[in-house]
């Protein structure tokens, strides 16, 4: 009987530790936003830069790992003591668009399962995995990189 009580007690401790880890991280987050970008050339592609900005640097126990945003996964990279960025590439669709609808036969339906502004951020605290859901990630204006200047 004492063994069962000990396991239940340890379960409550680990749950509270998990909640404390999540609360500690959420209180340290200043802002979370995304910014779409497009290259000046068609071959250059396009993507989304997903940013996590902190109020102060994370303690050594915390590690931001990855993000899933609008069905695009990405690794969070530390660019400063208080900012992390995930570069999410958006692949170009092979969808055929034509004035004649018969020529569009065979197109696959677009994947629209998660086009909201919700994001899942995965992080570790003392090697334990956690995740945090952000329900309304703000969008900053798109960056349109210029095309290459013609050679004279």
N, C-alpha and C positions, 0 to 999 in steps of 0.2 A: 504493500500500500504506500509506503514512504517513497518507493522508487517512482510510482506513478505521479505522486504529488511533485516530486523533484522535476520530472519531465514536463509537467504542465507549467510549473514555475519557470523553467528554462524557456519554454515556448513563449510565455508572456514577456520575458526579458528580451528575447530576440525580436519580437514584434515591436516592442517599444524602442529598441535600438534602431530598427529599420525606420520607424516613424521619425525618430530624432535625426537620423542621417538625412532623410528627405527634407524635413523642416529646416535643418541647418543649411542645406544647399539652396532651397527656395528663398530663404531670407537673405542669402548672399548674392542672388541674381538681380542685377540691375535692370537688364532688358534682354529680350530674345526677339530677334527679327530675321527676316530673309530679304534678299535682294536678287532679283533675276538679272541675268546678263546675256548678251548676245554678241557674237563676233561679227566683225565687218564683212567677213567672207562666209559663203554658205558652208564651206568645208570646215570652218572654225567652230561651228556648233553653237550651243547655248547651254545655260545651266542656271543653277540657283546657289548662291552663297548663303549658308545658314549660320547666323552669328549668335553666340552666347556671351554676354558681357557681364562680368562680375563686379561687385562693389569693392571687393578686396581679394587678394590671391587665395586660392584654395590651400587648405592644410595638406600636409604630405599624405594623410590618410585617404584623401579624395582623388579620384581620377575620372575626368570626363572621357567617355570612350567613343560613342557613336550616336547618330541620330537617324530617325526615320521620319521623313517629311514628304507628304503628297506622294506616297508610294515609292520614294527614292531614298535608298540608304546612303549614308556617308559617314566617314571617320572624322571625328572632331580633332582638329589640330590646334595646338597652342600657338598663338601668334604673338601674345604678350602675357604678362603675369595675370592679366584680368580679362583676356579675350580669347575665345576659341572659335574656329570657323570650320565648317564642313562644306566642301565643294561638291555639289550634287550635279552630275552631268545628266542632261536630258537628251536622250537619243532621238534622232530624227525619225519620224514615222515613215514607213514605206507605203503609205496610203496613196492610192491613185485617185486624183480628182480630175474629172473631165466633164465637159458640157453634155456629153452623151452618157446617161446613167448606166447603159449596158457595159461601157468600158470600165466602170468602177466595180464590176462584179468580182467577188473574191476578196474585197477589203475586209479586214477584221474589225470588229467593233472596238473602239478605243477603251482603254482601261481607265475607268473613272471612279474606282472604288474609294479613293481617298484624295479628293481634290480640295478638301477643306483646309483651313489654316491650323490644323492640329498637328502637333509634333511629339514624338516620343524621344526623350533623351535618355540614353543608357549610361550609367556611371558605376564606379566601384568605390566602396568604402571598406578599407582594410581587406581588400580582395573579395568582398561580398558584392554580388551584382544587384543593382537596383535600377528602377526606371521611373521616369517622371514625365507626366503628360502635361503639355502646354496646350490649352484649348483655343486660344486666339492669338496666334503669332502675327505680329505686325509686319506689313510689307513696306519697304523703302523703295524710292523710285528706281526704275530699271537703269542699268549701265549698258549703254550701246557703244561698244568699242568701234572705232573708225576702221574702215577698210584700208588696205595697203595702198599707199600712194603709187600712181603709175610711174614707171621708170622713163625718163626722157632721153 
